[in-house]
């Protein structure tokens, strides 16, 4: 039986961003683990393009000082912070992390020990926190976003969607899919006849088939409260990002949601799991549009079961981790 007091988790991620699906689910995983009675905490790193040396530095520093009593720890951090804040020795993002430690905010976390499992998204290379037990969560295809792959041979891998998996890293096909659905925000309130198109580009910005001009707004940078209005205004939402929750949100708001196919990629190759295709047309042909319309109710039924499925997924994740790292 797994000891909830013994096993702990650190989720290594970026500051919460309502427009980043990957960041959202990393934070949500932390919440789900805590809800199940495990100690799970967020380790905030800097911007995605911060040099890895600074991430390593702050990871080492925060881990090292965590062994000291609270008052002494604050004194150490205060001295280092004020000595270095006016120099260029440390990046601004690193100084911000030192400030968090100085003020003892919720982002000062466990020092990784032999019973701590650190979860890195696939875009993080190396092992910035120098953890013994490392999980790589493939929230996209390895190397797709960063063009670099820097993993360790003993890392344990999980994929978010099957299409993101790489059998070279994850031959056992370990899966961890947790979905955070903003169903309280994204709802349909316009049931009148609609016209026009809006567009999502996001991770599809490198595609060679992007139009030179668009006959409707590109909604990538809009916050939730404005997106709801857009998705309740237009008839179609066309996405060049093959894997974004915003295609689902568009459908929930009454758009005909379309993902534009990549040449040579079949519908099943694009999305092997049928539930993830509900309410979405793969291309603009008539059959796919009809499929999107007819399966909207199936999407709503599937989303109603998400909370139960999330718990099952996380419990399976914990079991695999405890067994792999021999923590019981």
C-alpha positions in Angstrom: 0.0 0.0 0.0 1.3 3.4 -0.9 2.0 5.8 2.0 0.5 9.2 1.4 2.8 10.6 4.1 5.9 9.2 2.5 5.3 9.9 -1.2 5.4 13.6 -2.4 5.4 15.4 -5.7 6.9 18.6 -7.1 5.4 19.9 -10.4 7.9 22.0 -12.3 6.1 24.5 -14.4 5.6 28.2 -15.3 3.3 30.8 -13.8 -0.4 30.1 -14.3 -1.5 31.3 -17.7 -5.1 31.0 -18.8 -4.0 30.8 -22.5 -1.6 27.9 -22.0 -3.2 24.5 -21.9 0.0 22.8 -20.8 0.5 25.1 -17.9 -3.1 24.8 -16.9 -3.0 21.0 -16.6 0.3 21.0 -14.8 -1.2 23.2 -12.1 -4.4 21.1 -12.1 -2.4 17.9 -11.6 -0.9 19.4 -8.5 -4.4 20.2 -7.2 -5.7 16.7 -8.0 -2.8 15.1 -6.2 -3.5 17.2 -3.1 -7.2 16.4 -3.3 -6.2 12.7 -3.1 -4.2 13.3 0.1 -0.7 13.5 -1.3 1.7 16.3 -0.7 2.1 18.0 -4.1 3.6 21.4 -4.7 4.4 23.7 -7.6 7.9 24.8 -8.4 7.7 27.9 -10.5 10.4 28.3 -13.1 11.0 31.5 -15.1 10.2 32.3 -18.7 10.3 29.5 -21.3 13.5 31.0 -22.8 15.4 31.4 -19.5 18.9 29.9 -19.7 18.9 26.5 -18.0 21.9 27.5 -15.9 19.7 29.9 -13.9 17.0 27.3 -13.4 19.7 25.0 -12.1 21.1 27.7 -9.9 17.8 28.6 -8.2 16.8 24.9 -7.9 20.1 24.1 -6.1 19.9 27.2 -4.0 16.3 26.7 -2.8 17.0 23.0 -2.1 20.1 23.8 -0.1 18.7 26.5 2.2 15.5 24.4 2.9 17.5 22.4 5.5 18.0 25.5 7.6 15.5 26.8 10.2 13.0 29.4 8.9 14.5 32.5 10.5 18.1 31.6 9.4 16.8 30.7 5.9 15.2 34.2 5.5 18.4 35.8 6.7 20.5 34.0 4.2 18.2 34.8 1.3 18.0 38.5 2.4 21.7 38.9 2.4 22.2 37.2 -1.0 19.3 39.1 -2.5 20.5 42.5 -1.5 24.1 41.8 -2.4 23.2 40.7 -5.9 20.0 42.6 -6.9 21.9 45.6 -8.4 24.3 43.4 -10.3 24.0 41.5 -13.5 25.1 38.2 -12.0 21.5 36.9 -11.8 18.7 37.1 -14.3 15.6 39.1 -13.4 13.5 35.9 -13.3 16.0 34.4 -10.8 15.8 37.4 -8.6 12.0 37.2 -8.6 12.3 33.6 -7.3 14.7 34.8 -4.6 12.1 37.4 -3.6 9.5 34.6 -3.4 11.7 32.7 -1.0 12.4 35.9 1.0 8.7 36.6 1.5 8.0 32.9 2.1 5.2 32.7 -0.5 3.4 29.5 -1.4 6.0 28.8 -4.1 8.8 27.8 -1.6 8.6 24.1 -1.8 10.0 20.8 -0.7 13.6 20.0 -1.3 13.5 16.9 -3.5 14.4 13.8 -1.5 14.5 10.1 -2.1 10.7 9.9 -1.9 9.9 13.0 -4.0 8.8 12.7 -7.6 9.5 15.7 -9.8 7.2 16.1 -12.8 8.7 18.0 -15.8 6.8 18.8 -18.9 8.5 17.6 -22.1 9.8 21.0 -22.9 12.2 21.0 -19.9 15.6 19.5 -20.6 18.0 18.0 -18.1 17.1 17.8 -14.4 17.1 21.4 -13.0 16.1 20.3 -9.5 18.6 17.5 -9.5 15.8 15.1 -8.4 16.4 11.4 -7.9 12.9 10.5 -9.3 11.9 12.2 -12.5 8.7 12.0 -14.5 8.5 13.4 -18.0 4.9 14.4 -19.0 4.6 14.5 -22.8 2.2 17.4 -23.2 3.3 17.5 -26.9 5.6 15.5 -29.1 9.2 15.5 -27.7 11.2 18.3 -29.4 8.2 19.8 -31.2 8.2 23.1 -29.4 11.9 23.4 -28.3 13.5 21.5 -31.2 15.7 19.9 -28.5 15.4 16.6 -26.5 17.5 16.3 -23.3 16.1 13.4 -21.2 17.7 10.9 -18.9 17.6 7.2 -19.4 16.0 6.5 -16.0 13.2 9.0 -16.4 9.6 7.7 -16.3 7.4 8.9 -19.2 3.7 9.5 -19.5 1.9 10.9 -22.5 -1.1 13.3 -22.3 -2.5 12.1 -25.6 -1.5 9.0 -27.5 -0.5 11.1 -30.5 2.2 12.7 -28.4 3.8 9.5 -27.3 7.3 8.3 -28.4 7.8 4.6 -28.1 11.6 5.1 -27.7 10.9 6.8 -24.4 7.6 5.3 -23.3 7.3 1.8 -24.8 4.8 0.8 -22.0 2.4 3.6 -23.2 2.0 5.1 -19.8 -0.9 7.6 -20.0 -1.8 10.6 -17.8 -4.7 12.6 -19.2 -6.3 15.1 -16.9 -8.7 17.7 -18.3 -9.6 21.0 -16.8 -12.7 22.2 -18.6 -13.8 25.9 -18.2 -17.4 24.9 -18.7 -18.5 27.6 -16.3 -17.1 30.2 -18.8 -17.5 28.6 -22.2 -21.2 28.3 -22.9 -23.6 28.9 -25.8 -26.0 31.8 -25.3 -26.4 32.8 -29.0 -28.8 30.4 -30.7 -29.6 32.6 -33.6 -28.4 32.1 -37.1 -24.7 32.9 -37.5 -22.3 33.8 -40.3 -18.5 34.3 -40.7 -15.4 32.6 -39.4 -12.8 33.2 -36.6 -9.4 31.5 -36.6 -7.0 29.9 -34.2 -3.3 29.6 -35.1 -1.3 29.2 -31.8 1.0 26.2 -32.2 0.2 26.1 -36.0 2.2 29.2 -36.7 4.9 27.2 -38.6 2.5 25.5 -40.9 3.2 25.9 -44.6 -0.5 26.0 -45.5 -1.4 29.1 -43.5 -3.4 31.6 -45.7 -1.7 34.9 -46.5 -4.9 36.7 -45.4 -7.8 35.7 -43.2 -11.5 36.6 -43.7 -12.1 36.8 -39.9 -10.3 37.6 -36.6 -7.4 35.5 -35.3 -8.3 35.0 -31.6 -5.0 33.6 -30.2 -4.3 36.5 -27.8 -7.8 37.1 -26.5 -8.6 36.4 -22.8 -11.5 34.1 -21.9 -14.1 36.7 -21.4 -13.6 38.1 -24.9 -13.2 34.6 -26.5 -16.6 33.6 -25.2 -18.2 36.5 -27.1 -16.3 35.7 -30.3 -17.2 32.0 -30.1 -20.9 33.0 -29.6 -20.8 35.3 -32.6 -19.3 33.4 -35.6 -20.6 30.3 -37.4 -17.2 28.6 -37.8 -14.0 28.5 -35.8 -11.1 27.2 -37.9 -7.9 26.1 -36.1 -4.5 25.5 -37.6 -3.4 24.3 -34.2 -4.2 20.6 -34.2 -4.2 20.2 -30.4 -5.8 23.0 -28.5 -8.7 23.0 -26.0 -10.0 26.1 -27.7 -11.4 24.0 -30.5 -13.6 22.3 -27.8 -14.5 25.6 -26.2 -15.6 27.0 -29.6 -17.9 24.0 -30.1 -19.3 24.4 -26.6 -20.2 28.0 -27.5 -22.0 26.9 -30.7 -19.4 27.3 -33.4 -18.8 24.7 -36.0 -15.3 23.8 -34.9 -12.9 22.8 -37.6 -9.3 21.6 -37.3 -7.5 22.0 -40.6 -5.7 18.7 -41.6 -2.0 18.4 -42.1 -1.2 17.0 -45.5 -0.8 13.2 -45.3 -2.2 12.9 -41.8 -5.4 10.9 -41.5 -8.1 11.7 -39.0 -7.2 8.6 -36.9 -3.5 9.6 -37.0 -4.4 13.1 -36.0 -6.5 12.0 -33.1 -6.6 8.2 -32.3 -9.0 8.6 -29.3 -12.6 9.0 -30.6 -13.8 11.0 -27.6 -11.3 13.7 -28.4 -12.8 14.1 -31.9 -16.4 14.7 -30.7 -17.8 18.0 -32.0 -14.8 18.7 -34.2 -14.6 18.5 -38.0 -11.2 17.4 -39.4 -11.3 19.6 -42.5 -14.1 21.5 -44.2 -15.7 18.6 -46.2 -19.4 18.1 -45.7 -19.2 14.7 -43.9 -16.8 16.1 -41.3 -19.0 19.2 -40.7 -22.0 16.8 -40.3 -20.0 14.7 -37.8 -19.1 17.8 -35.7 -22.8 18.8 -35.5 -24.1 15.4 -34.7 -21.5 14.6 -32.0 -21.8 17.7 -29.9 -24.2 16.0 -27.4 -21.5 13.2 -27.1 -18.9 15.8 -26.2 -21.2 17.2 -23.5 -21.8 13.7 -22.1 -18.1 13.0 -22.1 -17.3 16.2 -20.3 -19.8 15.4 -17.6 -17.7 12.3 -16.8 -14.4 14.2 -16.7 -14.1 14.6 -12.9 -14.4 10.9 -12.3 -12.0 10.1 -15.1 -9.4 12.6 -13.8 -9.3 10.8 -10.4 -8.9 7.4 -12.1 -6.1 8.8 -14.3 -4.2 10.3 -11.3 -4.6 7.2 -9.1 -3.1 5.1 -11.9 -0.3 7.6 -12.3 0.5 7.4 -8.6 0.5 3.6 -8.7 2.9 3.4 -11.7 5.2 6.0 -10.1 5.4 4.4 -6.7 6.1 1.0 -8.3 8.7 2.3 -10.8 10.6 4.4 -8.2 10.1 1.7 -5.5 8.4 4.1 -3.0 5.8 2.3 -0.8 
